[in-house]
Amino acid sequence: MKKTIILFILILLTTALLTGCIPGDGRITPDDPAGFFWGVWHGWIAPLSLVLSIFKEPYQIYEPINSGFGYDFGFYIAILGGFGSFSTVRKKKKKD
């Protein structure tokens, strides 16, 4: 069971690394700002973005060129949903 969880996490991280789309990479322009779905994506990869932003200057956790409420809503939904799902993976201890 532990091996499958570790494999699943490695596949997800590899996919995130290969697809890119880190906030602040220059793909978003003022003419086409980041919207709801970009907010969801950036929320899901926020931990990875945090690590990359430490080592690479232009990368950020949050896209500054965004559509406003829609981007914010998607970002926070993904952050809360992503970190909340970690609690469902943990096993509950048996009380004797």
N, C-alpha and C positions, 0 to 999 in steps of 0.2 A: 504494500500500500504506500509506504513512504517513497519507494522508487518511482512510482507512477506520479505522485505529487511533485517530486523533484523534477522529473522529466517534463511534466506539464509546465512548470514554472520556467524551466530552461527554454522550452519552445516559445513561450510567450515573450520572454526577454529577447530572444534571438529575433523574433518577428518585429518587436518594437525597434530594435537596433537597425534592422535591415530596411524598415520602411521609412525611417527618419521622421520628418515633419515635426521637428522640435520647435517650440515657440522661439521667435526671434531669429530664425534662419534666413529671413529675407524673402520668403515666398508670398507672404501676405502684404498687400499694398493698400494704400488708402482708398483706391478705387474699388477694391474687392476685399473688405475687411473680414476678419475671422468671425464666423457666426456660431450658432448653437452647436453644430456637430464638431467644429474645430474645438470648441470649448470642452466638449465631452472627451475628445481625443487627448487634448492637452491635460485634462484632469487625470485621465488614466495613466499617462506617462509622466506625471509630475515628479515621482521619485527619481526616475531616470533623468529627467530634465534638471533636477537639482544637482545630481552628481556631475552631469556634463557642464552645467553652468559654473561649477567650481573650477574646472580645468580649461574651459574654452570661453573666452570673453563674450562673443556675440550671443550665445545661447542664454535663454531665460526660462523661468518656470511658467510665466504668464505672458501671453501675446499682447503687447501694448496697442497694436492696431486691431481693434475688435469692434463688433457691432453694438456693444453695450450690454444691456440686460440679457439678451439671448446667449451671448458668449459666457457671461458670468454665471448664468443659471446652469448651462451645460457643464461648465468647469466645476462648480461646486457639487452638482449632482454626481459627477464622476468621482470626485474626491471622496465624498461621503459614502457613496456606494462601493468604491474600491477598497477603502480602508475598513468599512463595515463588514466586507466579505471575508476578511482575514479571521474574524471571530467564528465564522461558521466552519472553518477548516480545522480548527483546534478540537481535539477530543476532550470530552468532559471526563474528569477523574471520578472514579467510582468511590462512593463513600461506604465504608464497612461499618 
